[in-house]
Amino acid sequence: MDAGQVVTVARQTIWVIVKTSVPLLLVSMIVGLIISLFLFFLFIQAQTIRFVLNLVPNMIALMMTER
């Protein structure tokens, strides 16, 4: 295996990692933003509410992206 093949395999590996993690990261970011705005406007400071409300959509997204 020469250096060009190693670079190609590494590039493909990184691309697969990006493609598989983007759906879950997007769901997590969008839900986290919505929950943060909701808690900010209601002046709630409970961290456990934020964690539980963010965990549920992430688990659903993980189950949907699983093959």
Distance bins in CASP14 RR format, pairs under 12 A and 6 or more apart:
PFRMAT RR
TARGET T0000
AUTHOR 0000-0000-0000
RMODE 2
METHOD distances of the structure
MODEL  1
1 7 0 0 0 0 0 1 0 0 0 0 0
1 8 0 0 0 0 1 0 0 0 0 0 0
1 9 0 0 0 0 1 0 0 0 0 0 0
1 10 0 0 0 0 0 1 0 0 0 0 0
2 8 0 0 0 0 0 1 0 0 0 0 0
2 9 0 0 0 0 0 1 0 0 0 0 0
3 9 0 0 0 0 0 1 0 0 0 0 0
3 10 0 0 0 0 0 1 0 0 0 0 0
4 10 0 0 0 0 1 0 0 0 0 0 0
4 11 0 0 0 0 1 0 0 0 0 0 0
4 12 0 0 0 0 0 1 0 0 0 0 0
5 11 0 0 0 0 0 1 0 0 0 0 0
5 12 0 0 0 0 0 1 0 0 0 0 0
6 12 0 0 0 0 0 1 0 0 0 0 0
6 13 0 0 0 0 0 1 0 0 0 0 0
7 13 0 0 0 0 0 1 0 0 0 0 0
7 14 0 0 0 0 0 1 0 0 0 0 0
8 14 0 0 0 0 0 1 0 0 0 0 0
8 15 0 0 0 0 0 1 0 0 0 0 0
9 15 0 0 0 0 0 1 0 0 0 0 0
9 16 0 0 0 0 0 1 0 0 0 0 0
10 16 0 0 0 0 0 1 0 0 0 0 0
10 17 0 0 0 0 0 1 0 0 0 0 0
11 17 0 0 0 0 0 1 0 0 0 0 0
11 18 0 0 0 0 0 1 0 0 0 0 0
12 18 0 0 0 0 0 1 0 0 0 0 0
12 19 0 0 0 0 0 1 0 0 0 0 0
13 19 0 0 0 0 0 1 0 0 0 0 0
13 20 0 0 0 0 0 1 0 0 0 0 0
14 20 0 0 0 0 0 1 0 0 0 0 0
14 21 0 0 0 0 0 1 0 0 0 0 0
15 21 0 0 0 0 0 1 0 0 0 0 0
15 22 0 0 0 0 0 1 0 0 0 0 0
16 22 0 0 0 0 0 1 0 0 0 0 0
17 24 0 0 0 0 0 1 0 0 0 0 0
17 25 0 0 0 0 0 1 0 0 0 0 0
18 24 0 0 0 0 0 1 0 0 0 0 0
18 25 0 0 0 0 1 0 0 0 0 0 0
18 26 0 0 0 0 0 1 0 0 0 0 0
19 25 0 0 0 0 0 1 0 0 0 0 0
19 65 0 0 0 0 0 1 0 0 0 0 0
20 61 0 0 0 0 0 1 0 0 0 0 0
20 62 0 0 0 0 0 1 0 0 0 0 0
20 65 1 0 0 1 0 0 0 0 0 0 0
20 66 0 0 0 0 0 1 0 0 0 0 0
20 67 0 0 0 0 0 1 0 0 0 0 0
21 27 0 0 0 0 0 1 0 0 0 0 0
21 28 0 0 0 0 0 1 0 0 0 0 0
21 29 0 0 0 0 0 1 0 0 0 0 0
21 61 0 0 0 0 0 1 0 0 0 0 0
21 62 0 0 0 0 0 1 0 0 0 0 0
21 65 0 0 0 0 1 0 0 0 0 0 0
22 28 0 0 0 0 0 1 0 0 0 0 0
22 29 0 0 0 0 0 1 0 0 0 0 0
22 61 0 0 0 0 0 1 0 0 0 0 0
22 65 0 0 0 0 1 0 0 0 0 0 0
23 29 0 0 0 0 0 1 0 0 0 0 0
23 30 0 0 0 0 0 1 0 0 0 0 0
23 57 0 0 0 0 0 1 0 0 0 0 0
23 58 0 0 0 0 0 1 0 0 0 0 0
23 60 0 0 0 0 0 1 0 0 0 0 0
23 61 1 0 0 1 0 0 0 0 0 0 0
23 62 0 0 0 0 1 0 0 0 0 0 0
23 63 0 0 0 0 0 1 0 0 0 0 0
23 64 1 0 0 1 0 0 0 0 0 0 0
23 65 1 0 1 0 0 0 0 0 0 0 0
23 66 0 0 0 0 0 1 0 0 0 0 0
24 30 0 0 0 0 0 1 0 0 0 0 0
24 31 0 0 0 0 0 1 0 0 0 0 0
24 54 0 0 0 0 0 1 0 0 0 0 0
24 57 0 0 0 0 1 0 0 0 0 0 0
24 58 1 0 0 1 0 0 0 0 0 0 0
24 59 0 0 0 0 1 0 0 0 0 0 0
24 60 0 0 0 0 0 1 0 0 0 0 0
24 61 1 0 1 0 0 0 0 0 0 0 0
24 62 1 0 0 1 0 0 0 0 0 0 0
24 63 0 0 0 0 0 1 0 0 0 0 0
24 64 0 0 0 0 1 0 0 0 0 0 0
24 65 1 0 0 1 0 0 0 0 0 0 0
24 66 0 0 0 0 0 1 0 0 0 0 0
25 31 0 0 0 0 0 1 0 0 0 0 0
25 32 0 0 0 0 0 1 0 0 0 0 0
25 58 0 0 0 0 1 0 0 0 0 0 0
25 61 0 0 0 0 1 0 0 0 0 0 0
25 62 0 0 0 0 0 1 0 0 0 0 0
25 65 0 0 0 0 0 1 0 0 0 0 0
26 32 0 0 0 0 0 1 0 0 0 0 0
26 33 0 0 0 0 0 1 0 0 0 0 0
26 57 0 0 0 0 0 1 0 0 0 0 0
26 58 0 0 0 0 0 1 0 0 0 0 0
26 61 0 0 0 0 1 0 0 0 0 0 0
26 65 0 0 0 0 0 1 0 0 0 0 0
27 33 0 0 0 0 0 1 0 0 0 0 0
27 34 0 0 0 0 0 1 0 0 0 0 0
27 54 0 0 0 0 1 0 0 0 0 0 0
27 55 0 0 0 0 0 1 0 0 0 0 0
27 56 0 0 0 0 0 1 0 0 0 0 0
27 57 1 0 1 0 0 0 0 0 0 0 0
27 58 1 0 0 1 0 0 0 0 0 0 0
27 59 0 0 0 0 1 0 0 0 0 0 0
27 60 0 0 0 0 1 0 0 0 0 0 0
27 61 1 0 1 0 0 0 0 0 0 0 0
27 62 0 0 0 0 1 0 0 0 0 0 0
27 63 0 0 0 0 0 1 0 0 0 0 0
27 64 0 0 0 0 1 0 0 0 0 0 0
27 65 0 0 0 0 1 0 0 0 0 0 0
28 34 0 0 0 0 0 1 0 0 0 0 0
28 35 0 0 0 0 0 1 0 0 0 0 0
28 50 0 0 0 0 0 1 0 0 0 0 0
28 51 0 0 0 0 0 1 0 0 0 0 0
28 53 0 0 0 0 0 1 0 0 0 0 0
28 54 1 0 0 1 0 0 0 0 0 0 0
28 55 0 0 0 0 1 0 0 0 0 0 0
28 56 0 0 0 0 0 1 0 0 0 0 0
28 57 1 0 0 1 0 0 0 0 0 0 0
28 58 1 0 1 0 0 0 0 0 0 0 0
28 59 0 0 0 0 0 1 0 0 0 0 0
28 60 0 0 0 0 0 1 0 0 0 0 0
28 61 1 0 0 1 0 0 0 0 0 0 0
28 62 0 0 0 0 0 1 0 0 0 0 0
29 35 0 0 0 0 0 1 0 0 0 0 0
29 36 0 0 0 0 0 1 0 0 0 0 0
29 54 0 0 0 0 1 0 0 0 0 0 0
29 57 0 0 0 0 0 1 0 0 0 0 0
29 58 0 0 0 0 0 1 0 0 0 0 0
29 61 0 0 0 0 0 1 0 0 0 0 0
30 36 0 0 0 0 0 1 0 0 0 0 0
30 37 0 0 0 0 0 1 0 0 0 0 0
30 54 0 0 0 0 0 1 0 0 0 0 0
30 57 0 0 0 0 1 0 0 0 0 0 0
30 58 0 0 0 0 0 1 0 0 0 0 0
30 61 0 0 0 0 0 1 0 0 0 0 0
31 37 0 0 0 0 0 1 0 0 0 0 0
31 38 0 0 0 0 0 1 0 0 0 0 0
31 50 0 0 0 0 1 0 0 0 0 0 0
31 51 0 0 0 0 0 1 0 0 0 0 0
31 52 0 0 0 0 0 1 0 0 0 0 0
31 53 1 0 0 1 0 0 0 0 0 0 0
31 54 1 0 1 0 0 0 0 0 0 0 0
31 55 0 0 0 0 1 0 0 0 0 0 0
31 56 0 0 0 0 1 0 0 0 0 0 0
31 57 1 0 1 0 0 0 0 0 0 0 0
31 58 1 0 0 1 0 0 0 0 0 0 0
31 59 0 0 0 0 0 1 0 0 0 0 0
31 60 0 0 0 0 1 0 0 0 0 0 0
31 61 0 0 0 0 1 0 0 0 0 0 0
32 38 0 0 0 0 1 0 0 0 0 0 0
32 39 0 0 0 0 1 0 0 0 0 0 0
32 40 0 0 0 0 0 1 0 0 0 0 0
32 49 0 0 0 0 0 1 0 0 0 0 0
32 50 1 0 0 1 0 0 0 0 0 0 0
32 51 0 0 0 0 0 1 0 0 0 0 0
32 52 0 0 0 0 0 1 0 0 0 0 0
32 53 0 0 0 0 1 0 0 0 0 0 0
32 54 1 0 1 0 0 0 0 0 0 0 0
32 55 0 0 0 0 0 1 0 0 0 0 0
32 56 0 0 0 0 0 1 0 0 0 0 0
32 57 0 0 0 0 1 0 0 0 0 0 0
32 58 0 0 0 0 1 0 0 0 0 0 0
33 39 0 0 0 0 0 1 0 0 0 0 0
33 40 0 0 0 0 0 1 0 0 0 0 0
33 50 0 0 0 0 0 1 0 0 0 0 0
33 53 0 0 0 0 0 1 0 0 0 0 0
33 54 0 0 0 0 0 1 0 0 0 0 0
33 57 0 0 0 0 0 1 0 0 0 0 0
34 40 0 0 0 0 0 1 0 0 0 0 0
34 41 0 0 0 0 0 1 0 0 0 0 0
34 50 0 0 0 0 0 1 0 0 0 0 0
34 53 0 0 0 0 1 0 0 0 0 0 0
34 54 0 0 0 0 1 0 0 0 0 0 0
34 57 0 0 0 0 1 0 0 0 0 0 0
35 41 0 0 0 0 0 1 0 0 0 0 0
35 42 0 0 0 0 0 1 0 0 0 0 0
35 44 0 0 0 0 0 1 0 0 0 0 0
35 46 0 0 0 0 0 1 0 0 0 0 0
35 47 0 0 0 0 0 1 0 0 0 0 0
35 48 0 0 0 0 0 1 0 0 0 0 0
35 49 1 0 0 1 0 0 0 0 0 0 0
35 50 1 0 1 0 0 0 0 0 0 0 0
35 51 0 0 0 0 1 0 0 0 0 0 0
35 52 0 0 0 0 1 0 0 0 0 0 0
35 53 1 0 1 0 0 0 0 0 0 0 0
35 54 1 0 1 0 0 0 0 0 0 0 0
35 55 0 0 0 0 0 1 0 0 0 0 0
35 56 0 0 0 0 0 1 0 0 0 0 0
35 57 0 0 0 0 1 0 0 0 0 0 0
35 58 0 0 0 0 0 1 0 0 0 0 0
36 42 0 0 0 0 0 1 0 0 0 0 0
36 44 0 0 0 0 0 1 0 0 0 0 0
36 45 0 0 0 0 0 1 0 0 0 0 0
36 47 0 0 0 0 0 1 0 0 0 0 0
36 49 0 0 0 0 0 1 0 0 0 0 0
36 50 1 0 0 1 0 0 0 0 0 0 0
36 53 0 0 0 0 0 1 0 0 0 0 0
36 54 0 0 0 0 1 0 0 0 0 0 0
37 44 0 0 0 0 0 1 0 0 0 0 0
37 50 0 0 0 0 0 1 0 0 0 0 0
38 44 0 0 0 0 1 0 0 0 0 0 0
38 46 0 0 0 0 0 1 0 0 0 0 0
38 49 0 0 0 0 1 0 0 0 0 0 0
38 50 0 0 0 0 1 0 0 0 0 0 0
38 53 0 0 0 0 1 0 0 0 0 0 0
38 54 0 0 0 0 0 1 0 0 0 0 0
39 45 1 0 0 1 0 0 0 0 0 0 0
39 46 1 0 0 1 0 0 0 0 0 0 0
39 47 0 0 0 0 1 0 0 0 0 0 0
39 48 0 0 0 0 0 1 0 0 0 0 0
39 49 1 0 0 1 0 0 0 0 0 0 0
39 50 1 0 0 1 0 0 0 0 0 0 0
39 51 0 0 0 0 0 1 0 0 0 0 0
39 53 0 0 0 0 1 0 0 0 0 0 0
39 54 0 0 0 0 0 1 0 0 0 0 0
40 50 0 0 0 0 0 1 0 0 0 0 0
42 49 0 0 0 0 1 0 0 0 0 0 0
42 50 0 0 0 0 0 1 0 0 0 0 0
44 50 0 0 0 0 1 0 0 0 0 0 0
44 53 0 0 0 0 0 1 0 0 0 0 0
46 52 0 0 0 0 1 0 0 0 0 0 0
46 53 0 0 0 0 0 1 0 0 0 0 0
47 53 0 0 0 0 0 1 0 0 0 0 0
47 54 0 0 0 0 0 1 0 0 0 0 0
48 54 0 0 0 0 0 1 0 0 0 0 0
48 55 0 0 0 0 0 1 0 0 0 0 0
49 55 0 0 0 0 0 1 0 0 0 0 0
49 56 0 0 0 0 0 1 0 0 0 0 0
50 56 0 0 0 0 0 1 0 0 0 0 0
51 58 0 0 0 0 0 1 0 0 0 0 0
52 58 0 0 0 0 0 1 0 0 0 0 0
52 59 0 0 0 0 0 1 0 0 0 0 0
53 59 0 0 0 0 0 1 0 0 0 0 0
54 60 0 0 0 0 0 1 0 0 0 0 0
54 61 0 0 0 0 0 1 0 0 0 0 0
55 61 0 0 0 0 0 1 0 0 0 0 0
55 62 0 0 0 0 0 1 0 0 0 0 0
56 62 0 0 0 0 0 1 0 0 0 0 0
56 63 0 0 0 0 0 1 0 0 0 0 0
57 63 0 0 0 0 0 1 0 0 0 0 0
57 64 0 0 0 0 0 1 0 0 0 0 0
58 64 0 0 0 0 0 1 0 0 0 0 0
58 65 0 0 0 0 0 1 0 0 0 0 0
59 65 0 0 0 0 0 1 0 0 0 0 0
59 66 0 0 0 0 0 1 0 0 0 0 0
60 66 0 0 0 0 0 1 0 0 0 0 0
END
